Amino acid sequence: MCDHAGPVYGVAVTPNGLWAVSASADHTLRIWDLESGGILATFTCDGGARCCACASDTLFVVGDAGGRVLFLELMLPKDH
């Protein structure tokens, strides 16, 4: 998870074991493909992302430094 520009404060793996999500002080939440190591998506938060969790394979929860809790849904093409 070296593509973050700041410290990583949280990491979680999706229930299907295919992806991981990382929360960073660089204000981003990134979704990673664990097989390829590539980034599937990047979400930008208003503040540094302090924690994250996977509510399902495509629904993620992130808490940012401003005290906000965000629910983010990843919409993938049907072949994923």
C-alpha positions as CSV (number, residue, x, y, z in Angstrom):
1,M,0.0,0.0,0.0
2,C,2.8,2.3,-0.9
3,D,0.8,4.6,-3.1
4,H,-0.5,6.7,-0.1
5,A,1.3,10.0,0.4
6,G,0.9,9.9,4.2
7,P,0.6,7.4,7.1
8,V,-1.9,4.6,6.8
9,Y,-4.2,4.5,9.9
10,G,-6.5,1.6,9.0
11,V,-6.7,-1.4,6.8
12,A,-9.6,-3.9,6.3
13,V,-10.2,-6.9,4.0
14,T,-13.6,-7.4,2.3
15,P,-15.6,-10.5,3.4
16,N,-14.9,-12.2,0.0
17,G,-11.2,-11.8,0.6
18,L,-10.6,-10.3,-2.8
19,W,-10.0,-6.6,-1.9
20,A,-8.6,-4.5,0.9
21,V,-9.4,-0.9,1.9
22,S,-6.8,1.5,3.4
23,A,-7.4,4.8,5.2
24,S,-4.6,7.4,5.1
25,A,-3.7,10.8,6.5
26,D,-3.4,11.9,2.9
27,H,-7.2,12.3,2.9
28,T,-7.8,9.1,0.8
29,L,-9.5,5.8,1.1
30,R,-8.1,3.3,-1.4
31,I,-9.6,0.0,-2.5
32,W,-6.9,-2.6,-3.5
33,D,-7.2,-5.7,-5.5
34,L,-5.3,-8.2,-3.4
35,E,-4.4,-10.5,-6.3
36,S,-2.9,-7.9,-8.6
37,G,-1.9,-5.3,-6.0
38,G,-3.5,-2.6,-8.1
39,I,-5.8,0.1,-7.0
40,L,-9.5,-0.4,-7.9
41,A,-10.7,3.0,-6.6
42,T,-9.6,6.0,-4.6
43,F,-12.1,8.2,-2.6
44,T,-11.0,11.6,-1.3
45,C,-12.2,12.7,2.2
46,D,-12.4,16.2,3.6
47,G,-10.0,15.3,6.3
48,G,-7.4,12.6,6.9
49,A,-9.0,9.2,6.9
50,R,-8.4,7.7,10.4
51,C,-10.2,4.4,10.2
52,C,-12.0,2.1,7.9
53,A,-14.2,-1.0,7.8
54,C,-15.9,-3.2,5.2
55,A,-19.6,-3.4,5.7
56,S,-19.9,-5.8,2.7
57,D,-17.8,-6.7,-0.3
58,T,-18.6,-3.3,-1.9
59,L,-19.8,-1.0,1.0
60,F,-17.1,0.7,3.0
61,V,-17.2,2.9,6.1
62,V,-14.5,5.5,6.8
63,G,-14.0,8.0,9.7
64,D,-12.1,11.1,9.0
65,A,-10.1,13.6,11.1
66,G,-13.0,16.0,11.1
67,G,-15.3,13.6,12.9
68,R,-17.3,12.6,9.9
69,V,-18.4,9.0,9.1
70,L,-18.8,8.2,5.4
71,F,-20.4,5.3,3.7
72,L,-19.0,4.6,0.3
73,E,-20.2,2.0,-2.2
74,L,-17.9,0.7,-4.9
75,M,-19.8,0.1,-8.2
76,L,-17.8,-2.3,-10.4
77,P,-18.5,-3.7,-13.8
78,K,-20.2,-7.1,-13.8
79,D,-17.0,-9.0,-14.7
80,H,-15.4,-8.2,-11.3
